[in-house]
């Protein structure tokens, strides 16, 4: 591509950024040069364009415009997490990653319409229940039933505690708690106790902060302790499941979703087909149908309100042996959930192919890739 066209593309990117971010054109030029192209300033970027001296990783971005081909769009997709992390360095407090990804597509002049395969449009369409029969607001674990291609699943939603569970704290206090408490844990904190007990612990800590600069996690022991033997048993399964996810996805964190104002982590497991003989299961279940077209990279995406879930699909042969490459991940999930005895014979059939399937909450990068948030950026459409 001629250098004149590259310069024009970069100028238009800066112009769109000026409009989207409500900053002057000179500011947006400087912003694009540093955040997108790792240059000192806009003039440095122009000089490097003329002599094809841009860093090889970011050079393809200069070729992207509203008529970009599939190869360039795929390159942006592949580097979207990198771009988001670069741009977030210039925003305080950090802007939501999903919103930021949409800003990036709009800066490139691309009206990105992500396909979100199977849709459950609102969590109100899901009939959440509790094992005790009590209100879901008072229970740490709730569940719902799904029927996916006539295969029964139970979806377990575990209430967790995040920094966003505490609107009483300001952004600096939330950042401190994230860095010193929540970010250091691989397994989400399950909310076994009332959220006010957690809040009181953190409120007292901030009061004592002047003479106690570090957070003593022993303070959380009372709220982290399950209330019954059943909760201890469930926590062991929950921990094993998330250890497998952490090993599979590494530094790409698993998101939480919101249900009735609280935060949850989700595990979905196939059930034995004989539960379909129970009229109560079919009556309370939500039915979903997926096809080959809905499967991408051995997974299918379900929209759940303003969140997404992933169905990980593991293809089996006629002897029910896994035939894919993610052997450690597949065996890890099987082992983590084996004490439940719920998934022994549950198989998902898609176009005559047999799959073992598990549901989980999406990772950050999956959320960026598949989910397009609604009204927050519609003003720029």
C-alpha atoms as one frame of an Amber mdcrd trajectory, in Angstrom:
protein
   0.000   0.000   0.000   1.419   3.464  -0.936   2.672   5.627   1.905   0.153
   8.340   0.938  -2.693   5.906   1.597  -1.128   4.809   4.890  -0.891   8.458
   5.987  -4.509   9.052   4.989  -5.669   5.998   6.956  -3.814   7.153  10.071
  -5.206  10.689   9.728  -8.755   9.341   9.488  -8.127   7.155  12.545  -7.055
  10.243  14.479 -10.072  12.179  13.237 -12.476   9.437  14.357 -10.694   9.234
  17.735 -11.121  12.989  18.148 -14.876  12.627  17.692 -15.285   9.443  19.751
 -13.188  10.612  22.712 -14.247  14.275  22.567 -10.694  15.595  22.316  -9.029
  17.994  19.866  -7.601  16.667  16.612  -4.050  17.550  17.698  -4.569  15.601
  20.935  -6.028  12.608  19.099  -3.097  12.587  16.624  -0.679  12.408  19.540
  -2.848   9.750  21.220  -3.026   7.532  18.114   0.711   7.848  17.466   1.647
   6.745  20.985  -1.129   4.243  21.816  -1.569   2.523  18.437   1.844   2.889
  16.813   4.362   3.240  19.659   5.768   6.479  18.242   6.953   9.570  20.132
   4.364  11.829  18.500   2.351  12.245  15.300   5.273  13.734  13.338   7.442
  10.782  14.308   4.681   8.480  13.062   4.471  10.301   9.711   8.241  10.131
   9.267   8.241   6.399   9.917   5.375   5.870   7.474   7.352   7.577   4.704
  10.328   5.277   5.176   8.289   2.173   6.156   9.925   2.298   9.579   6.892
   1.448  11.741   7.205  -1.473  14.155   6.207  -4.662  12.331   3.544  -5.598
  14.899   1.625  -2.329  14.530   2.360  -1.598  10.853  -0.767  -3.486   9.618
  -2.954  -1.099  11.661  -1.973   1.709   9.276  -3.465  -0.320   6.406  -6.861
  -0.637   8.098  -9.734   1.510   6.900 -13.482   1.131   6.372 -12.915  -1.144
   3.353 -10.308  -3.378   5.021 -10.129  -6.953   3.762 -10.723 -10.081   5.843
  -7.003 -10.592   6.501  -6.609  -7.136   8.069  -9.786  -7.492  10.143  -8.570
 -10.848  11.447  -5.246  -9.233  12.348  -7.035  -6.579  14.406  -9.095  -9.296
  16.097  -5.950 -11.227  16.959  -4.361  -8.128  18.493  -7.477  -6.662  20.100
  -6.440  -7.474  23.669  -3.051  -5.830  23.002  -4.742  -2.673  21.654  -7.139
  -2.506  24.584  -4.280  -2.753  27.070  -2.400   0.012  25.210  -5.383   2.346
  25.160  -6.336   1.722  28.784  -3.028   3.231  29.873  -4.453   6.604  28.831
  -7.751   6.338  30.716  -8.359   6.748  34.433 -10.272   5.084  35.848  -9.857
   2.261  33.340 -12.692   2.110  30.839 -14.636  -1.155  30.512 -12.738  -3.447
  28.138 -15.775  -4.285  26.018 -16.522  -0.587  25.504 -12.869   0.035  24.668
 -12.861  -2.696  22.026 -15.815  -1.034  20.317 -14.000   2.304  20.346 -11.056
   0.609  18.623 -13.237  -0.811  15.839 -14.863   2.589  15.322 -11.461   4.333
  15.215 -10.525   1.970  12.394 -13.779   2.894  10.617 -15.199  -0.620  10.851
 -18.798  -1.150  11.925 -18.141  -4.413  13.695 -21.219  -6.582  14.065 -20.202
  -9.625  16.072 -22.225 -12.790  15.569 -23.517 -13.975  18.925 -24.661 -17.426
  18.059 -27.305 -18.772  20.466 -29.232 -16.059  22.239 -30.917 -15.994  25.602
 -31.999 -12.399  25.516 -32.562 -11.737  29.204 -31.816 -13.455  32.476 -35.477
 -13.037  33.358 -36.195 -15.775  30.801 -34.181 -18.175  32.953 -35.908 -19.818
  35.873 -33.267 -19.706  38.596 -33.920 -21.935  41.606 -32.278 -22.823  44.922
 -31.636 -26.262  46.369 -33.146 -25.144  49.678 -36.255 -23.528  48.219 -35.296
 -20.150  49.705 -35.011 -16.868  47.795 -32.044 -16.690  45.413 -30.898 -13.523
  47.191 -30.157 -15.544  50.317 -28.364 -18.521  48.746 -24.696 -18.765  47.676
 -25.450 -21.345  44.945 -28.422 -21.246  42.575 -29.182 -23.307  39.495 -31.238
 -23.484  36.318 -31.957 -26.188  33.757 -31.077 -25.944  30.068 -32.050 -28.266
  27.255 -29.431 -27.912  24.510 -30.243 -29.971  21.394 -32.373 -32.159  23.689
 -29.393 -32.804  25.993 -30.197 -31.810  29.604 -27.781 -29.542  31.486 -27.713
 -28.148  34.977 -26.161 -24.680  35.274 -24.718 -23.890  38.707 -24.265 -20.190
  39.485 -22.070 -19.493  42.505 -22.313 -16.081  44.150 -18.886 -14.459  44.342
 -17.461 -11.305  45.849 -15.648  -8.747  43.671 -14.514  -5.172  44.235 -17.677
  -4.059  42.409 -19.735  -5.679  45.177 -18.914  -2.610  47.303 -20.356   0.621
  45.818 -19.508   2.327  49.133 -15.827   2.462  48.125 -14.341   4.970  45.685
 -12.254   3.994  42.657  -8.920   4.310  44.473 -10.121   2.086  47.305 -11.478
  -0.468  44.817  -8.163  -0.472  42.969  -6.315  -1.069  46.235  -8.585  -4.007
  47.116  -8.219  -5.411  43.598  -4.415  -5.230  43.656  -3.857  -6.348  47.270
  -6.708  -8.813  47.835  -8.751 -10.002  44.851  -6.109  -9.993  42.115  -3.802
 -12.244  44.130  -6.346 -15.094  44.278  -6.782 -17.651  41.475 -10.122 -18.887
  42.818 -13.037 -16.420  43.154 -14.188 -15.636  46.679 -17.532 -17.352  47.256
 -20.052 -15.255  49.168 -21.005 -17.730  51.879 -21.939 -14.901  54.251 -23.913
 -11.680  53.910 -22.099  -9.037  51.862 -22.333  -6.599  54.768 -19.969  -8.809
  56.789 -17.403  -8.434  54.000 -18.018  -4.702  53.781 -17.481  -4.226  57.528
 -14.102  -5.975  57.342 -12.889  -3.708  54.508 -14.351  -0.553  56.081 -12.472
  -1.272  59.307  -9.292  -1.948  57.366  -9.444   1.433  55.604 -10.029   3.116
  58.963  -6.863   1.456  60.292  -4.894   2.002  57.072  -2.670   4.727  58.524
  -0.890   2.204  60.759  -1.575  -0.952  58.713  -0.345  -0.595  55.146  -0.924
  -4.202  54.102  -4.097  -6.252  54.158  -4.118  -9.299  56.430  -6.118 -11.981
  54.601  -6.702 -13.761  57.891  -9.347 -11.091  58.470 -11.449 -12.833  55.798
 -11.367 -16.242  57.435 -14.818 -15.916  58.993 -16.555 -14.932  55.740 -14.624
 -17.455  53.632 -15.652 -20.434  55.741 -18.569 -22.480  54.315 -21.604 -22.866
  56.564 -22.207 -26.621  56.172 -20.653 -29.914  55.069 -22.601 -29.609  51.807
 -21.033 -26.224  51.085 -17.567 -27.601  51.873 -18.175 -30.434  49.389 -19.369
 -28.024  46.708 -16.442 -25.653  47.274 -13.996 -28.500  46.637 -15.598 -29.154
  43.238 -15.783 -25.416  42.460 -12.085 -25.012  43.317 -11.045 -27.992  41.173
 -13.069 -26.672  38.237 -11.492 -23.205  38.436  -8.004 -24.625  38.843  -8.529
 -26.366  35.478  -9.762 -23.105  33.908  -6.766 -21.198  35.278  -4.375 -23.779
  33.843  -6.119 -23.588  30.456  -6.489 -19.811  30.126  -3.543 -18.551  32.169
  -3.487 -14.784  32.572  -6.713 -14.364  30.579  -9.142 -13.936  33.490 -12.589
 -15.495  33.752 -15.360 -12.905  33.964 -18.236 -12.842  36.429 -21.857 -12.236
  35.470 -24.648 -10.377  37.238 -27.929 -11.961  38.333 -30.406 -10.017  40.468
 -27.736  -7.470  41.429 -25.108  -9.972  42.627 -22.021 -11.396  40.917 -21.763
 -15.074  39.958 -19.375 -17.578  38.420 -21.014 -20.294  36.351 -20.413 -23.992
  35.746 -22.709 -25.975  33.434 -22.750 -29.774  33.382 -24.552 -32.312  31.187
 -27.006 -34.608  32.928 -27.967 -38.205  32.216 -30.812 -38.419  29.649 -33.163
 -40.125  32.117 -33.885 -36.775  33.809 -36.010 -35.934  30.752 -38.580 -38.421
  32.034 -39.169 -36.039  34.936 -41.878 -33.591  33.913 -40.534 -30.994  36.350
 -37.210 -30.788  34.478 -38.712 -30.061  31.050 -41.201 -27.651  32.557 -38.481
 -25.576  34.235 -35.829 -25.767  31.487 -34.945 -23.263  28.771 -34.478 -24.846
  25.354 -31.611 -23.913  23.018 -30.711 -25.341  19.635 -27.220 -25.041  18.139
 -25.942 -26.045  14.703 -22.531 -26.467  13.081 -22.617 -22.799  12.103 -22.769
 -21.811  15.778 -19.549 -23.652  16.651 -16.251 -21.800  16.317 -12.928 -23.057
  17.706 -14.719 -25.907  19.499 -17.009 -23.620  21.434 -20.390 -21.952  21.160
 -21.376 -18.610  22.658 -24.628 -18.015  24.541 -25.793 -14.508  25.341 -27.185
 -14.241  28.855 -28.595 -10.768  29.422 -25.607  -8.395  29.226 -23.192 -11.291
  29.659 -22.040 -14.298  27.665 -21.404 -17.927  28.515 -19.235 -20.372  26.598
 -20.058 -23.973  25.803 -16.787 -25.868  25.392 -17.374 -28.774  22.987 -15.219
 -31.901  22.938 -15.950 -34.165  19.955 -16.142 -37.901  20.657 -15.811 -40.891
  18.339 -18.130 -43.920  18.227 -16.366 -45.369  21.284 -16.954 -42.071  23.147
 -13.230 -41.249  23.178 -12.180 -37.646  22.738 -10.666 -37.005  19.288  -9.433
 -33.412  19.674  -6.178 -31.798  20.772  -7.160 -30.246  24.134  -6.645 -33.508
  26.022  -5.426 -31.997  29.312  -8.328 -29.511  29.396 -10.904 -32.218  28.601
  -9.557 -34.670  31.163  -9.189 -31.918  33.760 -12.859 -30.917  33.470 -13.981
 -34.536  33.604 -11.934 -35.173  36.721 -13.011 -31.946  38.421 -16.689 -32.770
  38.004 -16.531 -36.547  38.505 -17.708 -36.483  42.158 -21.067 -35.099  41.025
 -22.002 -38.201  38.987 -24.284 -35.937  36.946 -22.455 -36.007  33.628 -21.850
 -39.738  33.185 -24.000 -40.221  30.073 -24.862 -36.731  28.880 -23.803 -36.145
  25.270 -24.635 -33.270  22.958 -25.498 -34.148  19.344 -24.869 -31.560  16.609
 -25.285 -32.655  12.978 -24.792 -36.314  13.919 -21.574 -35.528  15.786 -21.327
 -36.448  19.459 -19.819 -34.001  21.942 -19.079 -33.869  25.627 -19.872 -30.305
  26.657 -19.357 -28.014  29.633 -20.579 -24.473  30.208 -18.574 -21.751  31.882
 -18.352 -18.006  32.223 -16.417 -16.334  29.381 -12.861 -15.052  29.595 -12.068
 -11.377  29.093 -10.752 -11.928  25.553 -13.814 -14.001  24.578 -16.027 -11.198
  25.857 -14.105  -8.675  23.759 -14.238 -10.900  20.693 -17.866 -11.993  20.738
 -19.904  -9.490  22.686 -20.957  -6.073  21.450 -22.344  -3.864  24.249 -25.506
  -1.922  23.532 -26.428   1.697  24.118 -23.202   3.079  25.606 -21.683   3.786
  22.182 -24.756   3.940  19.967 -24.473   7.713  19.836 -21.419   7.235  17.583
 -23.080   4.861  15.125
